[in-house]
Amino acid sequence: MIVLHVLFGLMILVGTILTGISFQGDTQKLTKLQKFSLIFTTSAIGLTVIAVISISSSVYLGIALFVILAGYEYFSFLRQTN
């Protein structure tokens, strides 16, 4: 059961990262609600992973992952491209 939980968690994490990569630079074509839902979904999944790692492993690792998540969100969804 734990193996399936880890497997599904990894699938969700990879899917989230690929979603961010696939929309990179094209988010200007989306409506505000669509853009918000993408950012909200990827942030929620990322923060879930960070919370679990912070509780089970190290708070410092959680802080580092939070900074990485913030950079990922910025470069995937918020940065203006020309």
C-alpha positions as a printed Julia matrix, in Angstrom:
82×3 Matrix{Float64}:
  0.0    0.0     0.0
  2.83   2.39    0.81
  4.5    1.57   -2.52
  1.33   2.53   -4.39
  1.05   5.74   -2.39
  4.62   6.68   -3.3
  4.06   5.69   -6.94
  0.91   7.8    -7.29
  2.58  10.7    -5.49
  5.49  10.6    -7.92
  3.1   10.44  -10.86
  1.28  13.54   -9.6
  4.55  15.37   -9.0
  5.9   14.57  -12.48
  2.57  15.54  -14.04
  2.64  18.85  -12.24
  6.17  19.62  -13.38
  5.32  18.68  -16.97
  2.22  20.89  -16.84
  4.34  23.84  -15.81
  6.88  23.13  -18.55
  4.22  22.71  -21.23
  2.61  26.07  -20.42
  5.9   27.92  -20.01
  5.66  31.15  -21.97
  2.13  30.44  -23.19
  0.25  31.46  -20.06
 -0.46  34.92  -21.47
 -3.05  33.32  -23.77
 -5.0   31.93  -20.81
 -7.78  33.7   -18.95
 -7.09  34.88  -15.41
 -9.15  32.02  -13.98
 -7.28  29.4   -16.02
 -3.94  30.88  -15.01
 -4.99  31.01  -11.35
 -6.14  27.39  -11.42
 -2.81  26.23  -12.87
 -0.82  28.17  -10.29
 -3.11  27.06   -7.46
 -2.96  23.38   -8.44
  0.8   23.19   -8.88
  1.38  25.19   -5.71
 -0.93  22.97   -3.68
  0.78  19.8    -4.86
  4.23  21.3    -4.34
  3.36  22.56   -0.85
  2.0   19.12    0.05
  5.29  17.52   -0.92
  7.23  20.19    0.98
  5.1   19.72    4.11
  5.6   15.95    4.11
  9.35  16.26    3.58
  9.63  18.95    6.27
  7.77  16.81    8.8
  9.44  13.51    7.97
 12.97  14.63    7.11
 14.28  18.13    7.68
 12.9   21.62    8.03
 15.93  23.0     6.21
 15.28  20.73    3.25
 11.67  21.94    3.29
 12.83  25.57    3.19
 15.15  24.81    0.27
 12.33  23.05   -1.59
 10.03  26.01   -0.92
 12.54  28.35   -2.57
 12.82  25.95   -5.52
  9.01  25.79   -5.78
  8.75  29.58   -5.73
 11.32  29.82   -8.54
  9.52  27.13  -10.5
  6.18  28.92  -10.17
  7.71  32.23  -11.2
  9.55  30.94  -14.26
  6.72  28.65  -15.37
  3.72  30.93  -14.91
  4.45  34.5   -13.84
  7.48  35.65  -15.81
  6.66  37.84  -18.79
  8.15  36.57  -22.05
  8.47  38.54  -25.24
